């Protein structure tokens, strides 16, 4: 298999995986439905997926805290 063929095959796998993830499937469900895949394929597909289309709020939104310090609490140590 040439390099180009490998890339095309990986893109097909990635598209299959990303569609399954978008449909709400778990890793186990994806692997059960596609015996030729493994966990590495799933992680690779998610890592290479573009994040520009994710539905999420931007961190620089109004009223969004600039740091996590206001959420941090001091450590509580147990004394037994």
N, CA, C and O atoms as a GROMACS GRO file, in nm:
protein
  320
    1UNK      N    1   0.084  -0.117   0.000
    1UNK     CA    2   0.000   0.000   0.000
    1UNK      C    3   0.089   0.124   0.000
    1UNK      O    4   0.182   0.134   0.081
    2UNK      N    5   0.062   0.217  -0.090
    2UNK     CA    6   0.145   0.339  -0.097
    2UNK      C    7   0.104   0.436   0.014
    2UNK      O    8   0.004   0.416   0.083
    3UNK      N    9   0.183   0.540   0.028
    3UNK     CA   10   0.153   0.640   0.130
    3UNK      C   11   0.019   0.707   0.109
    3UNK      O   12  -0.055   0.732   0.205
    4UNK      N   13  -0.014   0.736  -0.017
    4UNK     CA   14  -0.142   0.801  -0.047
    4UNK      C   15  -0.258   0.708  -0.014
    4UNK      O   16  -0.359   0.752   0.040
    5UNK      N   17  -0.244   0.580  -0.047
    5UNK     CA   18  -0.350   0.484  -0.017
    5UNK      C   19  -0.370   0.471   0.134
    5UNK      O   20  -0.483   0.457   0.180
    6UNK      N   21  -0.262   0.475   0.209
    6UNK     CA   22  -0.272   0.468   0.356
    6UNK      C   23  -0.348   0.589   0.410
    6UNK      O   24  -0.432   0.575   0.499
    7UNK      N   25  -0.318   0.708   0.356
    7UNK     CA   26  -0.387   0.828   0.401
    7UNK      C   27  -0.536   0.822   0.369
    7UNK      O   28  -0.618   0.860   0.452
    8UNK      N   29  -0.569   0.776   0.250
    8UNK     CA   30  -0.710   0.766   0.212
    8UNK      C   31  -0.782   0.667   0.304
    8UNK      O   32  -0.895   0.693   0.347
    9UNK      N   33  -0.718   0.554   0.332
    9UNK     CA   34  -0.778   0.455   0.421
    9UNK      C   35  -0.797   0.512   0.562
    9UNK      O   36  -0.899   0.488   0.625
   10UNK      N   37  -0.698   0.588   0.611
   10UNK     CA   38  -0.709   0.647   0.743
   10UNK      C   39  -0.821   0.750   0.746
   10UNK      O   40  -0.893   0.760   0.845
   11UNK      N   41  -0.836   0.826   0.639
   11UNK     CA   42  -0.944   0.925   0.634
   11UNK      C   43  -1.080   0.856   0.636
   11UNK      O   44  -1.174   0.906   0.700
   12UNK      N   45  -1.092   0.743   0.568
   12UNK     CA   46  -1.218   0.668   0.570
   12UNK      C   47  -1.248   0.620   0.711
   12UNK      O   48  -1.361   0.630   0.759
   13UNK      N   49  -1.145   0.566   0.777
   13UNK     CA   50  -1.162   0.521   0.915
   13UNK      C   51  -1.202   0.637   1.005
   13UNK      O   52  -1.293   0.625   1.087
   14UNK      N   53  -1.132   0.750   0.989
   14UNK     CA   54  -1.160   0.866   1.073
   14UNK      C   55  -1.303   0.915   1.053
   14UNK      O   56  -1.372   0.948   1.149
   15UNK      N   57  -1.347   0.920   0.929
   15UNK     CA   58  -1.482   0.965   0.900
   15UNK      C   59  -1.585   0.872   0.963
   15UNK      O   60  -1.684   0.917   1.021
   16UNK      N   61  -1.562   0.742   0.952
   16UNK     CA   62  -1.652   0.644   1.013
   16UNK      C   63  -1.658   0.663   1.164
   16UNK      O   64  -1.765   0.662   1.224
   17UNK      N   65  -1.541   0.681   1.225
   17UNK     CA   66  -1.533   0.697   1.370
   17UNK      C   67  -1.600   0.826   1.414
   17UNK      O   68  -1.678   0.826   1.510
   18UNK      N   69  -1.570   0.937   1.346
   18UNK     CA   70  -1.626   1.065   1.387
   18UNK      C   71  -1.778   1.069   1.370
   18UNK      O   72  -1.847   1.131   1.451
   19UNK      N   73  -1.830   1.004   1.267
   19UNK     CA   74  -1.975   0.996   1.252
   19UNK      C   75  -2.037   0.917   1.368
   19UNK      O   76  -2.142   0.953   1.419
   20UNK      N   77  -1.970   0.809   1.408
   20UNK     CA   78  -2.020   0.728   1.520
   20UNK      C   79  -2.015   0.806   1.651
   20UNK      O   80  -2.109   0.799   1.731
   21UNK      N   81  -1.908   0.880   1.673
   21UNK     CA   82  -1.896   0.962   1.794
   21UNK      C   83  -2.005   1.069   1.795
   21UNK      O   84  -2.066   1.094   1.898
   22UNK      N   85  -2.027   1.132   1.680
   22UNK     CA   86  -2.131   1.235   1.670
   22UNK      C   87  -2.270   1.178   1.695
   22UNK      O   88  -2.359   1.249   1.742
   23UNK      N   89  -2.288   1.050   1.665
   23UNK     CA   90  -2.417   0.985   1.688
   23UNK      C   91  -2.432   0.939   1.834
   23UNK      O   92  -2.536   0.885   1.872
   24UNK      N   93  -2.328   0.960   1.915
   24UNK     CA   94  -2.335   0.927   2.056
   24UNK      C   95  -2.286   0.788   2.091
   24UNK      O   96  -2.315   0.739   2.200
   25UNK      N   97  -2.215   0.723   2.003
   25UNK     CA   98  -2.165   0.588   2.027
   25UNK      C   99  -2.043   0.591   2.120
   25UNK      O  100  -1.964   0.685   2.117
   26UNK      N  101  -2.030   0.489   2.202
   26UNK     CA  102  -1.913   0.476   2.289
   26UNK      C  103  -1.801   0.407   2.211
   26UNK      O  104  -1.823   0.355   2.102
   27UNK      N  105  -1.681   0.408   2.268
   27UNK     CA  106  -1.568   0.341   2.204
   27UNK      C  107  -1.598   0.193   2.183
   27UNK      O  108  -1.568   0.137   2.077
   28UNK      N  109  -1.657   0.130   2.284
   28UNK     CA  110  -1.688  -0.012   2.275
   28UNK      C  111  -1.788  -0.040   2.164
   28UNK      O  112  -1.775  -0.139   2.092
   29UNK      N  113  -1.889   0.046   2.149
   29UNK     CA  114  -1.989   0.028   2.043
   29UNK      C  115  -1.925   0.045   1.905
   29UNK      O  116  -1.958  -0.028   1.812
   30UNK      N  117  -1.836   0.142   1.893
   30UNK     CA  118  -1.768   0.165   1.765
   30UNK      C  119  -1.682   0.044   1.728
   30UNK      O  120  -1.684  -0.002   1.614
   31UNK      N  121  -1.608  -0.008   1.825
   31UNK     CA  122  -1.522  -0.124   1.799
   31UNK      C  123  -1.604  -0.249   1.767
   31UNK      O  124  -1.563  -0.330   1.683
   32UNK      N  125  -1.718  -0.266   1.833
   32UNK     CA  126  -1.802  -0.383   1.807
   32UNK      C  127  -1.862  -0.378   1.666
   32UNK      O  128  -1.877  -0.481   1.601
   33UNK      N  129  -1.896  -0.258   1.621
   33UNK     CA  130  -1.958  -0.242   1.488
   33UNK      C  131  -1.854  -0.246   1.376
   33UNK      O  132  -1.889  -0.273   1.261
   34UNK      N  133  -1.729  -0.218   1.407
   34UNK     CA  134  -1.622  -0.212   1.305
   34UNK      C  135  -1.503  -0.295   1.352
   34UNK      O  136  -1.412  -0.241   1.414
   35UNK      N  137  -1.502  -0.425   1.323
   35UNK     CA  138  -1.395  -0.512   1.374
   35UNK      C  139  -1.254  -0.475   1.326
   35UNK      O  140  -1.157  -0.516   1.389
   36UNK      N  141  -1.242  -0.400   1.219
   36UNK     CA  142  -1.110  -0.363   1.168
   36UNK      C  143  -1.048  -0.246   1.241
   36UNK      O  144  -0.935  -0.208   1.212
   37UNK      N  145  -1.119  -0.188   1.337
   37UNK     CA  146  -1.069  -0.072   1.411
   37UNK      C  147  -1.015  -0.114   1.547
   37UNK      O  148  -1.050  -0.220   1.599
   38UNK      N  149  -0.930  -0.029   1.603
   38UNK     CA  150  -0.883  -0.049   1.740
   38UNK      C  151  -0.888   0.085   1.812
   38UNK      O  152  -0.920   0.188   1.752
   39UNK      N  153  -0.855   0.085   1.941
   39UNK     CA  154  -0.861   0.208   2.020
   39UNK      C  155  -0.770   0.317   1.964
   39UNK      O  156  -0.805   0.435   1.968
   40UNK      N  157  -0.656   0.278   1.912
   40UNK     CA  158  -0.563   0.377   1.855
   40UNK      C  159  -0.627   0.451   1.738
   40UNK      O  160  -0.607   0.571   1.723
   41UNK      N  161  -0.704   0.380   1.657
   41UNK     CA  162  -0.774   0.444   1.545
   41UNK      C  163  -0.872   0.549   1.595
   41UNK      O  164  -0.883   0.658   1.538
   42UNK      N  165  -0.944   0.517   1.703
   42UNK     CA  166  -1.042   0.610   1.758
   42UNK      C  167  -0.972   0.734   1.812
   42UNK      O  168  -1.012   0.846   1.783
   43UNK      N  169  -0.866   0.713   1.891
   43UNK     CA  170  -0.794   0.828   1.948
   43UNK      C  171  -0.731   0.913   1.839
   43UNK      O  172  -0.731   1.036   1.848
   44UNK      N  173  -0.678   0.849   1.736
   44UNK     CA  174  -0.617   0.922   1.625
   44UNK      C  175  -0.722   1.006   1.551
   44UNK      O  176  -0.697   1.121   1.518
   45UNK      N  177  -0.838   0.947   1.526
   45UNK     CA  178  -0.944   1.020   1.455
   45UNK      C  179  -0.989   1.142   1.533
   45UNK      O  180  -1.012   1.248   1.476
   46UNK      N  181  -1.004   1.126   1.663
   46UNK     CA  182  -1.048   1.238   1.746
   46UNK      C  183  -0.939   1.345   1.753
   46UNK      O  184  -0.969   1.464   1.752
   47UNK      N  185  -0.813   1.302   1.760
   47UNK     CA  186  -0.702   1.398   1.768
   47UNK      C  187  -0.688   1.479   1.640
   47UNK      O  188  -0.652   1.597   1.645
   48UNK      N  189  -0.716   1.419   1.524
   48UNK     CA  190  -0.699   1.491   1.399
   48UNK      C  191  -0.825   1.566   1.356
   48UNK      O  192  -0.822   1.639   1.256
   49UNK      N  193  -0.933   1.550   1.429
   49UNK     CA  194  -1.059   1.616   1.393
   49UNK      C  195  -1.046   1.767   1.413
   49UNK      O  196  -0.987   1.812   1.512
   50UNK      N  197  -1.101   1.846   1.321
   50UNK     CA  198  -1.096   1.992   1.339
   50UNK      C  199  -1.188   2.033   1.454
   50UNK      O  200  -1.300   1.984   1.466
   51UNK      N  201  -1.139   2.123   1.536
   51UNK     CA  202  -1.218   2.167   1.651
   51UNK      C  203  -1.299   2.292   1.623
   51UNK      O  204  -1.372   2.339   1.709
   52UNK      N  205  -1.285   2.346   1.504
   52UNK     CA  206  -1.353   2.472   1.473
   52UNK      C  207  -1.505   2.458   1.466
   52UNK      O  208  -1.576   2.559   1.472
   53UNK      N  209  -1.556   2.336   1.454
   53UNK     CA  210  -1.700   2.317   1.443
   53UNK      C  211  -1.764   2.268   1.572
   53UNK      O  212  -1.884   2.242   1.576
   54UNK      N  213  -1.685   2.255   1.678
   54UNK     CA  214  -1.741   2.209   1.804
   54UNK      C  215  -1.837   2.313   1.858
   54UNK      O  216  -1.812   2.433   1.846
   55UNK      N  217  -1.946   2.267   1.916
   55UNK     CA  218  -2.042   2.359   1.977
   55UNK      C  219  -2.000   2.380   2.122
   55UNK      O  220  -2.026   2.297   2.208
   56UNK      N  221  -1.936   2.490   2.145
   56UNK     CA  222  -1.890   2.522   2.280
   56UNK      C  223  -1.881   2.673   2.294
   56UNK      O  224  -1.872   2.745   2.195
   57UNK      N  225  -1.882   2.718   2.416
   57UNK     CA  226  -1.870   2.861   2.442
   57UNK      C  227  -1.723   2.899   2.442
   57UNK      O  228  -1.641   2.827   2.499
   58UNK      N  229  -1.688   3.010   2.381
   58UNK     CA  230  -1.548   3.053   2.385
   58UNK      C  231  -1.509   3.097   2.526
   58UNK      O  232  -1.591   3.151   2.600
   59UNK      N  233  -1.386   3.073   2.562
   59UNK     CA  234  -1.339   3.107   2.696
   59UNK      C  235  -1.330   3.257   2.718
   59UNK      O  236  -1.329   3.303   2.832
   60UNK      N  237  -1.323   3.335   2.610
   60UNK     CA  238  -1.310   3.480   2.626
   60UNK      C  239  -1.446   3.549   2.624
   60UNK      O  240  -1.455   3.667   2.591
   61UNK      N  241  -1.551   3.476   2.658
   61UNK     CA  242  -1.685   3.531   2.664
   61UNK      C  243  -1.697   3.630   2.779
   61UNK      O  244  -1.620   3.624   2.875
   62UNK      N  245  -1.795   3.720   2.771
   62UNK     CA  246  -1.820   3.812   2.882
   62UNK      C  247  -1.856   3.733   3.006
   62UNK      O  248  -1.917   3.626   2.997
   63UNK      N  249  -1.820   3.786   3.121
   63UNK     CA  250  -1.850   3.725   3.251
   63UNK      C  251  -1.782   3.590   3.272
   63UNK      O  252  -1.817   3.518   3.365
   64UNK      N  253  -1.689   3.556   3.189
   64UNK     CA  254  -1.615   3.431   3.208
   64UNK      C  255  -1.492   3.462   3.290
   64UNK      O  256  -1.421   3.558   3.260
   65UNK      N  257  -1.464   3.384   3.394
   65UNK     CA  258  -1.347   3.415   3.478
   65UNK      C  259  -1.217   3.404   3.399
   65UNK      O  260  -1.201   3.315   3.315
   66UNK      N  261  -1.127   3.494   3.427
   66UNK     CA  262  -0.999   3.495   3.356
   66UNK      C  263  -0.904   3.389   3.407
   66UNK      O  264  -0.812   3.348   3.335
   67UNK      N  265  -0.923   3.343   3.528
   67UNK     CA  266  -0.836   3.238   3.580
   67UNK      C  267  -0.918   3.139   3.661
   67UNK      O  268  -1.032   3.167   3.699
   68UNK      N  269  -0.860   3.027   3.687
   68UNK     CA  270  -0.930   2.923   3.763
   68UNK      C  271  -0.912   2.942   3.913
   68UNK      O  272  -0.968   2.865   3.991
   69UNK      N  273  -0.837   3.043   3.954
   69UNK     CA  274  -0.808   3.062   4.096
   69UNK      C  275  -0.934   3.080   4.180
   69UNK      O  276  -0.938   3.035   4.295
   70UNK      N  277  -1.036   3.144   4.126
   70UNK     CA  278  -1.155   3.166   4.206
   70UNK      C  279  -1.232   3.036   4.230
   70UNK      O  280  -1.320   3.032   4.317
   71UNK      N  281  -1.202   2.931   4.156
   71UNK     CA  282  -1.268   2.804   4.176
   71UNK      C  283  -1.188   2.709   4.263
   71UNK      O  284  -1.240   2.610   4.314
   72UNK      N  285  -1.062   2.739   4.280
   72UNK     CA  286  -0.975   2.651   4.358
   72UNK      C  287  -1.003   2.667   4.506
   72UNK      O  288  -1.027   2.777   4.556
   73UNK      N  289  -0.999   2.555   4.574
   73UNK     CA  290  -1.015   2.556   4.719
   73UNK      C  291  -0.887   2.502   4.780
   73UNK      O  292  -0.813   2.427   4.716
   74UNK      N  293  -0.863   2.539   4.900
   74UNK     CA  294  -0.746   2.487   4.968
   74UNK      C  295  -0.759   2.337   4.991
   74UNK      O  296  -0.870   2.285   5.003
   75UNK      N  297  -0.649   2.269   4.996
   75UNK     CA  298  -0.650   2.125   5.018
   75UNK      C  299  -0.693   2.095   5.161
   75UNK      O  300  -0.650   2.161   5.255
   76UNK      N  301  -0.776   1.996   5.175
   76UNK     CA  302  -0.820   1.953   5.307
   76UNK      C  303  -0.751   1.820   5.336
   76UNK      O  304  -0.768   1.723   5.264
   77UNK      N  305  -0.674   1.820   5.442
   77UNK     CA  306  -0.599   1.699   5.478
   77UNK      C  307  -0.671   1.628   5.592
   77UNK      O  308  -0.710   1.688   5.692
   78UNK      N  309  -0.686   1.498   5.574
   78UNK     CA  310  -0.749   1.418   5.679
   78UNK      C  311  -0.649   1.387   5.788
   78UNK      O  312  -0.532   1.357   5.762
   79UNK      N  313  -0.696   1.395   5.908
   79UNK     CA  314  -0.612   1.356   6.022
   79UNK      C  315  -0.685   1.242   6.092
   79UNK      O  316  -0.788   1.263   6.156
   80UNK      N  317  -0.632   1.124   6.079
   80UNK     CA  318  -0.696   1.006   6.140
   80UNK      C  319  -0.632   0.970   6.269
   80UNK      O  320  -0.674   0.874   6.334
   0.00000   0.00000   0.00000
